[in-house]
Amino acid sequence: MTMLRRAIVLSAVVTLLLFDVGCAHHRKPKAAISGPVANAPAQPKPAANIPAPVPHVVNAVNWSQFLADQDLVWNSLPSTWESGAFIGNGELGAMIYQGNGGLEWDVGRSDVCDKGDRVAIGRFVVQPGSISRGTMRVDLWNAEARGTLDTPDGTIKWRSFTHAKDLVNVIELTEPAGADTKIVFQHLPPNPARAEYQNDTASSDKNPAEVNGDTGDIHWCQQNFKAGGGYVVAWAETNLAPGHRVFLFTVDYQAKGSPKPDKAVADVTAALGQKLDNLVASHRAWWHDYYPESFLSIPDARMQSFYWIQMYKLASATRADRTAIDLMGPWFRRTPWPHIWWNLNIQLTYWPVYAANRLEIGESLTRLIDADRQNFMNNVPDEWRSDSAGIGRSSPYNGVRGVGDASHSGERGDLTWVLHNYWLQYRFSGNEKLLQDGLYPILKPAIGYYLHLLSRGDDGKLHLPPSISPEYPAADGNGNASVRDANYDLSLLRWGLNTLLAINDRFNLGDPLTNKWTETLRDLAPNPVDENGYMVGSDQPFAVSHRHYSHLFSVYPLHLVDPQSPADRPLIEKSLDHWKSMPKAWRGYSFTGASAISSWLGRKDDAVDLLQQFLNKPKTVLPNTMYTEAGPVIETPLSGAASIHELVLQSWATNTFGTHIRVFPAVPDSWKDVSFDKLLAEGAFEVSAVRKDGKTQFVQVKSLAGNPCRVTTSLEGRIVAFGSRTFNLKEEMEDGRPVTVVDLKQGETVLLLSAQEVQVVDGVMHPKQISLAIKPVETAGIKNYYGSPKTENQQQ
């Protein structure tokens, strides 16, 4: 049984029945029903027209102060990549730590590749003679690193940033009188990264030696590749005053031909021609526009800092018009993973951009997919290339990695999975051009590849041949198991077929494959399950610890089943619990995935506890929030940020174009205060909300695309709507839970309040006592947790 809550609608000129507000608690409860409320009593005619101002939600965040509490802070200098300070602008960057006789800047540029693999470039080292002690800080708000170096000559102060737009790194030094600090470039040979990691440096296919030279006062190092292409590092410095100088460096990369120093020299010359203050101002302006795109504050100081460092990391690693993020971004380190992995890494890397309202970051991935479209089609067997596309487990940056026919077992669904990210880019933006011109033309052949693999069994169902469910181990421990009807593939195929049919209907495309898609969905083998839940495949139960949740894709991220549905929930819970019962092989992203699924189930404490385990696990989240498994794998911390979103805002729907915003759906009772501003929900809604003393204060929703607005607000009692006009509100029931439906149009904003928080003053409606200001909440724990280890009395 549930109390039927009728919404009172307020606007610039609004009607309200005062008696109805005062006597709401006398209504008789109604039985829970599915779908729209049937036979609901008509609203009584109002007694008076009561004007209401349009209240405004105000973002009252002091950004510089707030982000200062999230900064990475080192009380002593780090000595490894894993604990260094990172800077970047989506293409160029550096990792800063002590080594090689001073403080070094490992130079990185995301697109520098030889034969499809990332390679080392080199490092600049600030060498003051000796360093007895040092400190360091990454100032998130200004996107710069700064610190001190104690030397026999006195203390050197330094700061460094990668300019937000220009491909130039800046190092500013303020030195004591008499200091003799050198800055040297140490070139690193561009050996094949995977071979070098395996200590196989005897290859006869080595690149030629570097060439060093000068153009005026600008120094450069040119490295050509034997296979074509190469890079040039250029640098110079200028004295601003006695003991005050600026050092600038850049990297130019050419994929073909023989690179010349001209471009790199010109970039350094241009930067030298600007005043330092102007470089700083234009750099900071970009970042000061970036951060307020959305806001989130939670009462756990460590988790909050972790989240905001990931927001900094995203924009340091890529931009809309720059290289997509691989496994390390612009921060190269010795690695066996020198290109793109398509079976989890690139997908998880981009998950936080969607709810965080940082969709421009996601454009680097959709651009990569668009650019590689023909190569994806060339990856399938020759006879299928007219209607099929795919990608193998890993590839160079051009997407070239073949997939086999039915006789060759392999990972078959990796392209379809990355296209789900493309779908999310659309779902959160509402940009339907992405569907017709971007997703649809490549999703068709991705599903076309699956259609060639299907065969009809004796049961009349369509089945998939043996394939690999990503990273599930073979019984003999040698490689990955090959299974029939893998849940991974069946789930992705179902999602793809449903999505193609929905897009076809939405735009009346009349695609000739419509009947084929419909029949395939009808006859497709069911997802295999046993007494423990979802299996890996029809011939493989989930029997050993497995770090990947590929067998749970029907749940997360594809939401083909409904965690709130009495029909689906038991299977989901059983499957999750069985996976969690064998954690031996779990890695960082296992915890973030389990947390997200727990959030969808409403298991609030479990969801947060799994994130705490993730943050606590040794060698999982490193001191600078990077993550390694043999080499850098950037996706895991970023997937943690995405799982934090699931605690405070969810918007999944089991219908392809369905909409359902859920506010504070998995916030634990212990988190009394939470606030967020302009987070995005599927269907293209900007959502803001505040929770105080365990109670939701308000929810504001702005429609960016005009999709149906359905929201579970977590507000108490009946709901009141403020806006620029009279909104029609109604209540629907979904799985026994009430959902508020608002007739919100594109570009409109509605503010939703509990009726008990509304009062009439001098004939005008106002929120009663709640504040409409969005501010950071009070936190518990150590601020500035990341950087060097620190205790409560050491926090900065």
ZAMARGU-4260 file (C-alpha; in steps of 0.2 Angstrom, whole numbers, plus 5000, padded with zeros to 4 digits):
<rodrens>
0) 5000/5000/5000 | 5006/5018/4997 | 5000/5035/5000 | 4994/5044/4984 | 5003/5060/4982
5) 4995/5073/4972 | 5006/5087/4966 | 5003/5106/4969 | 5009/5116/4954 | 5016/5133/4957
10) 5023/5146/4944 | 5024/5164/4941 | 5005/5164/4942 | 4999/5149/4951 | 4984/5141/4958
15) 4984/5132/4975 | 4970/5126/4986 | 4976/5130/5003 | 4964/5118/5012 | 4971/5104/5001
20) 4988/5108/5007 | 4983/5108/5025 | 4973/5093/5025 | 4984/5081/5015 | 4987/5069/5029
25) 4968/5065/5029 | 4968/5057/5012 | 4965/5038/5012 | 4979/5027/5005 | 4977/5020/4988
30) 4983/5003/4982 | 4999/5003/4972 | 4995/5001/4954 | 5006/5000/4938 | 5007/5013/4925
35) 4998/5030/4926 | 4987/5033/4941 | 4969/5027/4936 | 4953/5035/4941 | 4962/5048/4952
40) 4951/5060/4960 | 4950/5077/4951 | 4958/5092/4959 | 4945/5103/4968 | 4943/5120/4960
45) 4955/5132/4968 | 4949/5146/4980 | 4961/5159/4974 | 4975/5163/4962 | 4991/5166/4973
50) 5006/5173/4964 | 5023/5164/4967 | 5040/5171/4963 | 5051/5159/4953 | 5064/5154/4966
55) 5082/5152/4960 | 5094/5138/4965 | 5111/5147/4967 | 5128/5138/4966 | 5137/5146/4981
60) 5153/5136/4979 | 5169/5145/4982 | 5179/5135/4970 | 5197/5140/4974 | 5193/5136/4993
65) 5184/5120/4989 | 5196/5113/4977 | 5211/5118/4989 | 5204/5105/5001 | 5205/5091/4987
70) 5223/5095/4981 | 5236/5082/4981 | 5249/5088/4994 | 5267/5080/4997 | 5276/5084/5013
75) 5291/5076/5005 | 5296/5073/4987 | 5290/5058/4979 | 5302/5047/4970 | 5292/5036/4958
80) 5279/5038/4944 | 5266/5030/4955 | 5267/5044/4967 | 5272/5059/4956 | 5262/5075/4952
85) 5254/5075/4935 | 5250/5089/4923 | 5243/5089/4906 | 5231/5097/4893 | 5224/5082/4884
90) 5239/5079/4873 | 5255/5085/4881 | 5259/5082/4899 | 5272/5077/4912 | 5274/5067/4928
95) 5285/5076/4941 | 5295/5067/4954 | 5313/5066/4962 | 5325/5056/4952 | 5341/5057/4940
100) 5350/5069/4951 | 5336/5081/4954 | 5317/5084/4951 | 5312/5077/4934 | 5298/5080/4922
105) 5294/5064/4913 | 5289/5070/4896 | 5273/5063/4888 | 5262/5066/4873 | 5247/5055/4870
110) 5249/5052/4851 | 5268/5048/4850 | 5268/5031/4843 | 5280/5020/4833 | 5272/5006/4823
115) 5256/5008/4833 | 5263/5008/4850 | 5267/5021/4863 | 5285/5025/4866 | 5296/5034/4879
120) 5302/5052/4874 | 5313/5058/4888 | 5313/5069/4904 | 5319/5086/4909 | 5328/5087/4926
125) 5330/5102/4937 | 5347/5099/4945 | 5351/5111/4959 | 5367/5101/4964 | 5358/5092/4979
130) 5341/5092/4987 | 5340/5089/5006 | 5321/5091/5006 | 5306/5096/4996 | 5288/5099/4996
135) 5275/5098/4982 | 5257/5102/4978 | 5245/5100/4964 | 5233/5115/4964 | 5218/5108/4956
140) 5209/5124/4953 | 5223/5132/4944 | 5229/5115/4936 | 5247/5118/4941 | 5260/5109/4952
145) 5271/5119/4963 | 5283/5116/4977 | 5300/5119/4985 | 5317/5112/4985 | 5329/5114/4999
150) 5347/5115/4993 | 5364/5120/5000 | 5362/5137/4992 | 5344/5140/5000 | 5327/5136/4995
155) 5321/5135/4977 | 5303/5139/4973 | 5295/5131/4957 | 5278/5129/4949 | 5274/5121/4933
160) 5259/5118/4921 | 5254/5112/4904 | 5245/5126/4896 | 5227/5122/4894 | 5227/5126/4875
165) 5244/5128/4869 | 5256/5113/4867 | 5269/5120/4879 | 5274/5115/4897 | 5280/5129/4908
170) 5292/5128/4923 | 5295/5143/4933 | 5310/5144/4945 | 5313/5157/4959 | 5331/5154/4965
175) 5342/5160/4979 | 5357/5171/4975 | 5372/5161/4969 | 5362/5146/4965 | 5368/5136/4950
180) 5353/5126/4945 | 5354/5117/4928 | 5339/5110/4918 | 5345/5096/4907 | 5335/5085/4894
185) 5338/5066/4895 | 5332/5058/4879 | 5326/5040/4881 | 5327/5028/4866 | 5310/5024/4858
190) 5311/5006/4860 | 5295/4995/4858 | 5287/4997/4875 | 5281/4979/4877 | 5298/4971/4871
195) 5307/4983/4883 | 5296/4978/4897 | 5300/4960/4894 | 5319/4965/4893 | 5319/4961/4875
200) 5330/4975/4869 | 5340/4965/4856 | 5328/4968/4842 | 5337/4972/4825 | 5322/4984/4821
205) 5329/4998/4832 | 5326/5016/4827 | 5340/5027/4822 | 5349/5038/4835 | 5342/5055/4840
210) 5349/5071/4832 | 5352/5086/4843 | 5353/5104/4837 | 5349/5122/4840 | 5339/5135/4831
215) 5344/5152/4839 | 5342/5151/4857 | 5330/5136/4856 | 5337/5118/4858 | 5329/5103/4850
220) 5330/5084/4850 | 5324/5075/4834 | 5319/5057/4834 | 5315/5049/4818 | 5307/5032/4817
225) 5313/5018/4805 | 5295/5014/4800 | 5291/5033/4796 | 5286/5047/4807 | 5294/5053/4823
230) 5295/5068/4836 | 5304/5083/4840 | 5307/5090/4858 | 5311/5108/4859 | 5315/5119/4874
235) 5321/5136/4879 | 5322/5148/4894 | 5321/5166/4898 | 5326/5176/4913 | 5313/5187/4920
240) 5323/5195/4934 | 5339/5190/4944 | 5335/5173/4951 | 5318/5171/4942 | 5317/5162/4926
245) 5305/5153/4915 | 5309/5137/4906 | 5297/5130/4892 | 5297/5114/4882 | 5286/5106/4869
250) 5284/5090/4859 | 5279/5090/4840 | 5274/5073/4833 | 5272/5068/4814 | 5264/5051/4810
255) 5272/5050/4793 | 5288/5056/4784 | 5303/5064/4793 | 5298/5077/4807 | 5308/5093/4806
260) 5311/5105/4821 | 5302/5119/4813 | 5285/5116/4821 | 5291/5113/4839 | 5303/5128/4838
265) 5289/5139/4832 | 5278/5133/4847 | 5292/5137/4859 | 5295/5154/4851 | 5277/5159/4852
270) 5276/5155/4870 | 5292/5165/4873 | 5284/5179/4865 | 5270/5180/4878 | 5272/5187/4895
275) 5271/5174/4909 | 5256/5182/4917 | 5247/5181/4900 | 5251/5162/4899 | 5245/5159/4916
280) 5229/5169/4914 | 5224/5161/4898 | 5228/5144/4906 | 5218/5147/4921 | 5203/5154/4912
285) 5201/5137/4903 | 5201/5127/4919 | 5190/5140/4929 | 5177/5137/4916 | 5179/5118/4916
290) 5176/5114/4934 | 5159/5123/4937 | 5151/5112/4923 | 5145/5102/4937 | 5148/5100/4956
295) 5147/5086/4969 | 5151/5086/4987 | 5150/5071/4999 | 5154/5070/5017 | 5168/5058/5015
300) 5184/5069/5013 | 5195/5055/5005 | 5182/5050/4993 | 5178/5068/4989 | 5196/5072/4985
305) 5198/5056/4975 | 5182/5061/4964 | 5189/5079/4961 | 5206/5073/4956 | 5198/5061/4943
310) 5189/5077/4936 | 5206/5085/4935 | 5214/5069/4927 | 5200/5068/4914 | 5203/5085/4907
315) 5222/5083/4908 | 5221/5067/4898 | 5210/5072/4884 | 5199/5085/4876 | 5186/5085/4862
320) 5198/5088/4848 | 5213/5078/4855 | 5219/5060/4856 | 5207/5048/4865 | 5213/5041/4882
325) 5222/5025/4880 | 5229/5016/4896 | 5240/5030/4902 | 5235/5047/4894 | 5250/5059/4892
330) 5259/5051/4906 | 5270/5037/4899 | 5278/5024/4910 | 5287/5007/4906 | 5272/4996/4902
335) 5267/4980/4893 | 5251/4989/4888 | 5257/5002/4875 | 5241/5004/4864 | 5222/5003/4866
340) 5213/4988/4875 | 5194/4987/4869 | 5188/4973/4881 | 5186/4985/4896 | 5199/4998/4898
345) 5193/5012/4885 | 5175/5009/4890 | 5177/5012/4909 | 5189/5026/4906 | 5175/5037/4899
350) 5161/5032/4910 | 5162/5047/4922 | 5161/5060/4909 | 5143/5057/4906 | 5134/5060/4923
355) 5148/5073/4927 | 5142/5084/4912 | 5159/5084/4904 | 5153/5078/4887 | 5166/5087/4878
360) 5179/5075/4885 | 5168/5060/4878 | 5169/5068/4861 | 5187/5062/4859 | 5181/5044/4860
365) 5167/5046/4848 | 5179/5055/4836 | 5191/5040/4837 | 5176/5028/4833 | 5171/5039/4818
370) 5189/5040/4811 | 5191/5021/4813 | 5175/5015/4805 | 5182/5008/4789 | 5196/4999/4799
375) 5183/4991/4810 | 5174/4984/4795 | 5191/4979/4787 | 5194/4969/4803 | 5181/4955/4799
380) 5183/4941/4786 | 5184/4947/4768 | 5167/4940/4764 | 5158/4949/4778 | 5165/4966/4775
385) 5150/4973/4766 | 5139/4972/4782 | 5150/4968/4797 | 5163/4976/4808 | 5173/4971/4824
390) 5188/4974/4834 | 5200/4962/4843 | 5205/4964/4861 | 5218/4977/4858 | 5224/4987/4844
395) 5235/5002/4838 | 5227/5019/4838 | 5219/5016/4821 | 5208/5002/4827 | 5216/4989/4816
400) 5214/4971/4824 | 5205/4957/4816 | 5192/4946/4822 | 5188/4929/4816 | 5174/4919/4809
405) 5163/4906/4818 | 5178/4894/4818 | 5190/4905/4827 | 5186/4909/4845 | 5190/4926/4852
410) 5182/4941/4860 | 5168/4946/4848 | 5158/4959/4857 | 5172/4973/4861 | 5166/4984/4847
415) 5148/4983/4852 | 5153/4987/4870 | 5162/5003/4865 | 5147/5008/4854 | 5137/5008/4871
420) 5149/5022/4876 | 5144/5031/4860 | 5126/5028/4865 | 5129/5035/4882 | 5136/5051/4874
425) 5119/5053/4865 | 5109/5048/4880 | 5116/5061/4891 | 5117/5075/4878 | 5101/5072/4868
430) 5110/5076/4852 | 5100/5065/4840 | 5113/5069/4826 | 5124/5057/4835 | 5112/5043/4833
435) 5109/5045/4814 | 5126/5051/4808 | 5137/5043/4821 | 5131/5027/4830 | 5118/5019/4818
440) 5130/5017/4803 | 5143/5008/4814 | 5131/4999/4826 | 5123/4990/4811 | 5139/4982/4805
445) 5144/4978/4823 | 5128/4968/4825 | 5129/4962/4807 | 5145/4953/4812 | 5135/4944/4826
450) 5122/4939/4814 | 5135/4929/4803 | 5140/4919/4818 | 5122/4913/4824 | 5116/4896/4820
455) 5100/4887/4824 | 5100/4873/4837 | 5089/4858/4839 | 5079/4869/4851 | 5074/4881/4837
460) 5084/4895/4846 | 5099/4905/4838 | 5115/4901/4846 | 5133/4909/4846 | 5148/4899/4843
465) 5162/4897/4856 | 5170/4914/4861 | 5179/4922/4875 | 5170/4931/4889 | 5184/4944/4893
470) 5197/4937/4905 | 5187/4922/4912 | 5201/4909/4914 | 5202/4893/4905 | 5201/4877/4916
475) 5220/4873/4914 | 5224/4891/4919 | 5232/4894/4901 | 5223/4909/4894 | 5205/4913/4893
480) 5190/4900/4892 | 5181/4898/4876 | 5162/4896/4880 | 5146/4894/4870 | 5132/4907/4871
485) 5143/4919/4882 | 5132/4930/4892 | 5144/4944/4887 | 5140/4942/4869 | 5121/4938/4871
490) 5119/4953/4881 | 5128/4965/4869 | 5119/4957/4854 | 5102/4960/4863 | 5106/4977/4867
495) 5112/4981/4850 | 5097/4973/4841 | 5085/4983/4853 | 5094/4999/4850 | 5094/4997/4831
500) 5076/4994/4831 | 5072/5008/4842 | 5082/5020/4832 | 5074/5014/4816 | 5057/5017/4823
505) 5062/5034/4830 | 5067/5041/4814 | 5056/5031/4802 | 5071/5024/4793 | 5062/5009/4786
510) 5078/4999/4787 | 5077/4983/4776 | 5085/4973/4790 | 5071/4977/4802 | 5063/4960/4800
515) 5079/4951/4802 | 5083/4960/4818 | 5065/4957/4825 | 5066/4938/4821 | 5084/4937/4829
520) 5078/4945/4845 | 5063/4933/4845 | 5073/4917/4842 | 5089/4922/4851 | 5095/4909/4865
525) 5091/4915/4882 | 5105/4921/4893 | 5112/4905/4902 | 5108/4904/4921 | 5110/4891/4934
530) 5107/4890/4953 | 5120/4903/4956 | 5114/4916/4944 | 5121/4921/4927 | 5133/4909/4920
535) 5149/4913/4910 | 5141/4903/4895 | 5129/4889/4892 | 5143/4877/4895 | 5153/4886/4908
540) 5146/4890/4926 | 5154/4904/4935 | 5165/4893/4945 | 5182/4902/4949 | 5186/4920/4954
545) 5185/4932/4940 | 5189/4950/4940 | 5178/4955/4925 | 5159/4957/4927 | 5157/4952/4908
550) 5145/4939/4913 | 5134/4952/4922 | 5131/4963/4907 | 5113/4961/4906 | 5113/4970/4923
555) 5127/4983/4922 | 5130/4992/4911 | 5117/4987/4899 | 5102/4987/4910 | 5092/4974/4900
560) 5085/4968/4917 | 5077/4979/4930 | 5085/4979/4948 | 5069/4986/4955 | 5058/4973/4947
565) 5051/4958/4958 | 5054/4947/4943 | 5072/4952/4939 | 5079/4956/4956 | 5081/4939/4964
570) 5092/4933/4949 | 5102/4949/4950 | 5105/4948/4968 | 5110/4930/4967 | 5122/4933/4953
575) 5130/4948/4962 | 5132/4938/4978 | 5140/4923/4969 | 5152/4934/4960 | 5157/4943/4977
580) 5159/4926/4986 | 5175/4923/4976 | 5185/4939/4977 | 5203/4931/4975 | 5206/4937/4958
585) 5197/4954/4960 | 5206/4970/4954 | 5201/4988/4957 | 5188/4989/4944 | 5179/4973/4951
590) 5176/4984/4967 | 5169/4999/4957 | 5158/4988/4946 | 5151/4978/4961 | 5148/4995/4970
595) 5138/5001/4955 | 5127/4986/4954 | 5124/4987/4973 | 5119/5005/4970 | 5106/5000/4957
600) 5099/4987/4969 | 5098/5000/4983 | 5111/4991/4994 | 5117/5008/5000 | 5129/5003/5013
605) 5136/4989/5002 | 5139/5001/4988 | 5149/5013/4999 | 5158/4999/5008 | 5164/4992/4991
610) 5171/5009/4986 | 5180/5010/5003 | 5188/4993/5000 | 5193/5000/4983 | 5201/5015/4990
615) 5209/5005/5005 | 5216/4990/4994 | 5235/4991/4994 | 5242/4996/4977 | 5225/4999/4970
620) 5223/5017/4971 | 5241/5024/4971 | 5246/5040/4981 | 5243/5051/4965 | 5227/5041/4962
625) 5234/5032/4947 | 5233/5013/4945 | 5245/5000/4938 | 5244/4982/4933 | 5261/4979/4927
630) 5259/4996/4918 | 5248/5010/4919 | 5229/5006/4917 | 5220/5023/4919 | 5202/5016/4918
635) 5201/5009/4936 | 5201/5026/4946 | 5190/5034/4933 | 5177/5020/4935 | 5178/5024/4953
640) 5172/5041/4950 | 5158/5034/4939 | 5152/5023/4953 | 5152/5038/4965 | 5139/5046/4953
645) 5128/5030/4955 | 5126/5034/4974 | 5119/5051/4971 | 5110/5051/4954 | 5104/5036/4943
650) 5095/5037/4927 | 5095/5020/4919 | 5079/5013/4911 | 5075/4996/4903 | 5066/5004/4889
655) 5078/5010/4875 | 5073/5028/4875 | 5065/5027/4893 | 5069/5041/4906 | 5069/5039/4924
660) 5079/5051/4936 | 5083/5044/4953 | 5089/5057/4966 | 5100/5051/4980 | 5095/5033/4976
665) 5110/5024/4986 | 5116/5037/4998 | 5119/5028/5015 | 5110/5034/5030 | 5126/5039/5038
670) 5129/5052/5024 | 5117/5065/5031 | 5122/5079/5019 | 5126/5078/5001 | 5124/5091/4987
675) 5126/5091/4968 | 5124/5104/4954 | 5121/5101/4936 | 5124/5082/4935 | 5117/5074/4919
680) 5104/5061/4918 | 5100/5050/4903 | 5087/5058/4892 | 5098/5074/4893 | 5093/5082/4910
685) 5103/5093/4921 | 5099/5089/4939 | 5103/5098/4955 | 5099/5093/4973 | 5103/5095/4991
690) 5102/5083/5005 | 5103/5090/5023 | 5101/5081/5040 | 5096/5065/5030 | 5082/5074/5021
695) 5081/5080/5003 | 5078/5098/5002 | 5075/5101/4984 | 5077/5094/4967 | 5079/5105/4951
700) 5078/5098/4934 | 5082/5106/4917 | 5077/5098/4901 | 5090/5099/4887 | 5081/5089/4874
705) 5062/5089/4879 | 5062/5070/4883 | 5048/5064/4895 | 5053/5070/4913 | 5050/5056/4925
710) 5059/5058/4942 | 5060/5049/4959 | 5064/5064/4970 | 5066/5057/4987 | 5056/5072/4993
715) 5044/5068/5008 | 5026/5069/5005 | 5017/5078/4991 | 5028/5088/4978 | 5026/5106/4974
720) 5033/5113/4957 | 5040/5131/4954 | 5045/5137/4937 | 5041/5150/4924 | 5024/5143/4920
725) 5011/5131/4927 | 5018/5113/4926 | 5006/5098/4926 | 5012/5085/4938 | 5006/5067/4940
730) 5011/5052/4948 | 5014/5035/4941 | 5019/5019/4949 | 5034/5008/4943 | 5037/4992/4952
735) 5027/4998/4967 | 5036/5014/4968 | 5029/5032/4964 | 5037/5042/4950 | 5033/5060/4947
740) 5030/5065/4929 | 5032/5083/4924 | 5027/5090/4908 | 5044/5098/4906 | 5049/5105/4889
745) 5066/5108/4881 | 5075/5122/4889 | 5063/5123/4904 | 5068/5121/4922 | 5057/5115/4936
750) 5061/5116/4955 | 5053/5102/4965 | 5050/5104/4984 | 5040/5095/4997 | 5023/5104/5000
755) 5027/5105/5019 | 5042/5116/5014 | 5031/5129/5006 | 5022/5144/5015 | 5011/5159/5010
760) 5018/5176/5015 | 5008/5191/5011 | 4999/5181/4998 | 5015/5175/4989 | 5021/5157/4990
765) 5039/5155/4996 | 5050/5140/5001 | 5048/5140/5020 | 5065/5138/5028 | 5076/5128/5016
770) 5090/5136/5008 | 5091/5135/4989 | 5110/5138/4989 | 5121/5123/4983 | 5137/5123/4994
775) 5150/5110/4999 | 5145/5099/5014 | 5155/5096/5030 | 5167/5081/5028 | 5174/5068/5040
780) 5192/5062/5037 | 5208/5068/5031 | 5208/5082/5018 | 5221/5083/5005 | 5223/5064/5008
785) 5232/5060/4992 | 5250/5064/4988 | 5261/5059/5003 | 5254/5049/5017 | 5248/5061/5031
790) 5238/5061/5047 | 5224/5072/5053 | 5236/5085/5060 | 5246/5086/5044 | 5232/5090/5032
795) 5234/5106/5022
</rodrens>
